């Protein structure tokens, strides 16, 4: 229930979805509860009560740990929507791992900030089973102005890496341009 997770929860709530959230940090659970998100005190409770679970975690290693805790409690035909910016190989392994349980893993990589998610102005890059993507378009439409299904597991993460590279290079060029402008006697403003 950090910046992105909280923005996702608020956005889904605003669109009439019942949201059950969890975070290991009690202060984040309290903050989410204050913003009208129902809060659970355990991952197991979330797995037992929800058919569609959105993960928004710091990295692939933590996703792997959380999936390990969720797996024994997930309902068949559940969908894990993972917004974590992670390694493509992790997405492939996670999808294979969950497929054996009858659970779909859908990469839902976010292109944009938590503020853009809150405004419904992010883009969403999805990789995984096409049927899982179709089953979750109603959720994805709440926080993304555009969503792109880009193929099998790993594809969403790969495209997010491409997007991050392009954005990073644009920022570097902008910084160089501003430095050149100032060196040329122009105001950066």
C-alpha positions, 0 to 999 in steps of 0.5 A: 500500500505504498505510493502506487498500491495506494493510488491503485486502491483509491482509483479502483474504489472510485470506480465502484470496486470493493478493495481489500488491501494489505501491507506488511507495514502497519502504518501503511495499512492505517493510511490506506484504511483512512482513505476508505480501503478495507484492510486485511491483517494477512496475505492469506486472508487476501488470497482466500477472499479475492479472485483478482489480486494486484501486487505492487511491490519493490522488486521481483525477489519480494514478489517471489516471496509473496507468491510463495505465501499466497500459493497454498491459499489461492483459488483456482482461476484466480488472477495475479496482476503484478504491477511490480517493475521486475525482470522478464525472466521472473514474470515467465517463471511466475506464470509457469509456477502459478499455471500449475495451480490453475492461477493466471499471472498477468504482468500489468506494468505501469507506465507513469507515476502514482499521480498519473495512476490516481488521475487515470492517466497511466499506460499499462503494458500487459503480458501473460495469458490473453484470457487473463487479460480479457478477464481483467480489462475492467480493473485495468481500465480504472487506472490506465488511459491506455492498456496494451496487451503485448504478448506472453509472460515476460513481454510486458516487463521487456517493454517496460524496460524499453520504455524506461530506457527511452525515458531515461535517455530523453531526460539525459538529452534534456539535461545536456540541452539545458546545460548547453543553453546555460553555457551559451548564456541562455536562461534555463527557464 
